[in-house]
Amino acid sequence: QVQLVESGGGLVQTGGSLRLSCAASGRSFSSGVMGWFRQAPGKEREFVGSITWNYGITYYADSVKGRFTISRDNTKNTVYLQMNSLKPEDTAVYYCAAGRLDAGLWSLARNYDSWGQGTQVIVSS
C-alpha cells in the first residue's frame, strides 16, 4: 500500500518562498510519475506539476511555470515542490499523488491512484 506524506506548508508573505516535501513509501518508486495538485476553498483540484521518477522529466501548469520547481531524491523516495515568488492566489491545500507513467495525461487527477493528506499553504497579501 502506497503512503504519501506531505510536509512543509505554512504561512508566507507575498513574494516569499516555501518548499513542500512528499515522502513516499510502500513500493518501489524507480518508475512512475509524481504529481502535485492544489485545491483552494470552493474550487476544483488543480494540477500544479509533475515529475517522473526515472528521468526526472517535469511538467508544469502555466500558472506556476517559472516560479515553482519540482525535484526528486530517488534515494529518499521524496519529491519536492519549491515555490518562489508566491502570490495570494497560490493559497490552497497542496497534495502530492503517485501514478503510473502510462496512466494517461499527467495533468489529470483521475490518472493518479495514491494521494497524500495534503498540506496547507497560505500566502498573505
GUTOR-752647 format. One record per residue (C-alpha): residue number from 1; residue in one letter; y, z, x. Coordinates in pm, whole numbers, padded with zeros to 5 digits. Example, Ala and Ser with C-alpha at 12.3 -4.5 7.8 and 13.67 -1.06 7.14 Angstrom:
# GUTOR-752647
<site num="1" residu="a" v="-00450" w="00780" u="01230"/>
<site num="2" residu="s" v="-00106" w="00714" u="01367"/>
***
This chain:
# GUTOR-752647
<site num="1" residu="q" v="00000" w="00000" u="00000"/>
<site num="2" residu="v" v="00333" w="-00108" u="00144"/>
<site num="3" residu="q" v="00604" w="00152" u="00170"/>
<site num="4" residu="l" v="00966" w="00068" u="00240"/>
<site num="5" residu="v" v="01222" w="00337" u="00310"/>
<site num="6" residu="e" v="01592" w="00254" u="00336"/>
<site num="7" residu="s" v="01847" w="00474" u="00506"/>
<site num="8" residu="g" v="02199" w="00457" u="00639"/>
<site num="9" residu="g" v="02403" w="00428" u="00324"/>
<site num="10" residu="g" v="02720" w="00623" u="00266"/>
<site num="11" residu="l" v="03092" w="00616" u="00202"/>
<site num="12" residu="v" v="03313" w="00399" u="00419"/>
<site num="13" residu="q" v="03668" w="00269" u="00400"/>
<site num="14" residu="t" v="03759" w="-00095" u="00354"/>
<site num="15" residu="g" v="03716" w="-00278" u="00681"/>
<site num="16" residu="g" v="03461" w="-00030" u="00810"/>
<site num="17" residu="s" v="03101" w="-00076" u="00912"/>
<site num="18" residu="l" v="02762" w="00062" u="00822"/>
<site num="19" residu="r" v="02411" w="-00009" u="00942"/>
<site num="20" residu="l" v="02125" w="00019" u="00700"/>
<site num="21" residu="s" v="01765" w="00057" u="00810"/>
<site num="22" residu="c" v="01444" w="-00026" u="00630"/>
<site num="23" residu="a" v="01128" w="00126" u="00774"/>
<site num="24" residu="a" v="00811" w="-00050" u="00662"/>
<site num="25" residu="s" v="00457" w="00085" u="00666"/>
<site num="26" residu="g" v="00121" w="00028" u="00505"/>
<site num="27" residu="r" v="00010" w="-00301" u="00651"/>
<site num="28" residu="s" v="00069" w="-00540" u="00938"/>
<site num="29" residu="f" v="00418" w="-00687" u="00946"/>
<site num="30" residu="s" v="00366" w="-00957" u="01206"/>
<site num="31" residu="s" v="00427" w="-01215" u="00936"/>
<site num="32" residu="g" v="00614" w="-01230" u="00611"/>
<site num="33" residu="v" v="00976" w="-01203" u="00515"/>
<site num="34" residu="m" v="01202" w="-00907" u="00451"/>
<site num="35" residu="g" v="01491" w="-00933" u="00214"/>
<site num="36" residu="w" v="01800" w="-00726" u="00146"/>
<site num="37" residu="f" v="01936" w="-00714" u="-00207"/>
<site num="38" residu="r" v="02207" w="-00512" u="-00372"/>
<site num="39" residu="q" v="02292" w="-00406" u="-00722"/>
<site num="40" residu="a" v="02630" w="-00288" u="-00841"/>
<site num="41" residu="p" v="02670" w="-00094" u="-01166"/>
<site num="42" residu="g" v="02645" w="-00323" u="-01464"/>
<site num="43" residu="k" v="02547" w="-00622" u="-01254"/>
<site num="44" residu="e" v="02225" w="-00801" u="-01174"/>
<site num="45" residu="r" v="02045" w="-00752" u="-00846"/>
<site num="46" residu="e" v="02196" w="-00987" u="-00590"/>
<site num="47" residu="f" v="02046" w="-01143" u="-00279"/>
<site num="48" residu="v" v="02218" w="-01039" u="00045"/>
<site num="49" residu="g" v="02000" w="-01189" u="00316"/>
<site num="50" residu="s" v="01652" w="-01218" u="00461"/>
<site num="51" residu="i" v="01467" w="-01230" u="00790"/>
<site num="52" residu="t" v="01119" w="-01340" u="00891"/>
<site num="53" residu="w" v="00907" w="-01105" u="01094"/>
<site num="54" residu="n" v="00765" w="-01369" u="01327"/>
<site num="55" residu="y" v="01059" w="-01576" u="01448"/>
<site num="56" residu="g" v="01347" w="-01369" u="01313"/>
<site num="57" residu="i" v="01482" w="-01655" u="01104"/>
<site num="58" residu="t" v="01774" w="-01529" u="00897"/>
<site num="59" residu="y" v="01936" w="-01649" u="00580"/>
<site num="60" residu="y" v="02247" w="-01504" u="00415"/>
<site num="61" residu="a" v="02429" w="-01517" u="00089"/>
<site num="62" residu="d" v="02768" w="-01687" u="00114"/>
<site num="63" residu="s" v="02940" w="-01366" u="00008"/>
<site num="64" residu="v" v="02829" w="-01183" u="00323"/>
<site num="65" residu="k" v="02796" w="-01463" u="00576"/>
<site num="66" residu="g" v="02990" w="-01385" u="00891"/>
<site num="67" residu="r" v="03020" w="-01016" u="00804"/>
<site num="68" residu="f" v="02658" w="-00899" u="00770"/>
<site num="69" residu="t" v="02379" w="-00940" u="01022"/>
<site num="70" residu="i" v="02010" w="-00880" u="00969"/>
<site num="71" residu="s" v="01781" w="-00799" u="01258"/>
<site num="72" residu="r" v="01434" w="-00659" u="01304"/>
<site num="73" residu="d" v="01240" w="-00449" u="01551"/>
<site num="74" residu="n" v="00877" w="-00555" u="01532"/>
<site num="75" residu="t" v="00766" w="-00261" u="01747"/>
<site num="76" residu="k" v="00905" w="-00019" u="01488"/>
<site num="77" residu="n" v="00836" w="-00226" u="01176"/>
<site num="78" residu="t" v="01202" w="-00178" u="01092"/>
<site num="79" residu="v" v="01463" w="-00416" u="00959"/>
<site num="80" residu="y" v="01836" w="-00357" u="00989"/>
<site num="81" residu="l" v="02138" w="-00469" u="00794"/>
<site num="82" residu="q" v="02457" w="-00443" u="00997"/>
<site num="83" residu="m" v="02754" w="-00459" u="00764"/>
<site num="84" residu="n" v="03100" w="-00516" u="00907"/>
<site num="85" residu="s" v="03441" w="-00577" u="00751"/>
<site num="86" residu="l" v="03323" w="-00406" u="00436"/>
<site num="87" residu="k" v="03507" w="-00467" u="00111"/>
<site num="88" residu="p" v="03515" w="-00266" u="-00212"/>
<site num="89" residu="e" v="03310" w="-00541" u="-00376"/>
<site num="90" residu="d" v="03026" w="-00461" u="-00135"/>
<site num="91" residu="t" v="02981" w="-00131" u="-00317"/>
<site num="92" residu="a" v="02626" w="-00123" u="-00453"/>
<site num="93" residu="v" v="02280" w="00020" u="-00412"/>
<site num="94" residu="y" v="02112" w="-00173" u="-00134"/>
<site num="95" residu="y" v="01741" w="-00242" u="-00143"/>
<site num="96" residu="c" v="01501" w="-00388" u="00108"/>
<site num="97" residu="a" v="01198" w="-00582" u="-00004"/>
<site num="98" residu="a" v="00887" w="-00733" u="00153"/>
<site num="99" residu="g" v="00735" w="-01065" u="00063"/>
<site num="100" residu="r" v="00514" w="-01346" u="00183"/>
<site num="101" residu="l" v="00659" w="-01645" u="00363"/>
<site num="102" residu="d" v="00502" w="-01883" u="00112"/>
<site num="103" residu="a" v="00605" w="-01692" u="-00199"/>
<site num="104" residu="g" v="00895" w="-01922" u="-00276"/>
<site num="105" residu="l" v="01269" w="-01906" u="-00230"/>
<site num="106" residu="w" v="01357" w="-01601" u="-00023"/>
<site num="107" residu="s" v="01676" w="-01550" u="-00222"/>
<site num="108" residu="l" v="01484" w="-01472" u="-00542"/>
<site num="109" residu="a" v="01394" w="-01112" u="-00611"/>
<site num="110" residu="r" v="01081" w="-01211" u="-00803"/>
<site num="111" residu="n" v="00929" w="-01353" u="-00483"/>
<site num="112" residu="y" v="00911" w="-01010" u="-00321"/>
<site num="113" residu="d" v="00625" w="-00777" u="-00402"/>
<site num="114" residu="s" v="00731" w="-00446" u="-00248"/>
<site num="115" residu="w" v="01063" w="-00267" u="-00277"/>
<site num="116" residu="g" v="01227" w="00037" u="-00131"/>
<site num="117" residu="q" v="01401" w="00306" u="-00333"/>
<site num="118" residu="g" v="01750" w="00189" u="-00239"/>
<site num="119" residu="t" v="02042" w="00343" u="-00055"/>
<site num="120" residu="q" v="02395" w="00375" u="-00193"/>
<site num="121" residu="v" v="02689" w="00211" u="-00019"/>
<site num="122" residu="i" v="03039" w="00290" u="-00139"/>
<site num="123" residu="v" v="03340" w="00114" u="00008"/>
<site num="124" residu="s" v="03668" w="00279" u="-00077"/>
<site num="125" residu="s" v="03992" w="00083" u="-00100"/>
***
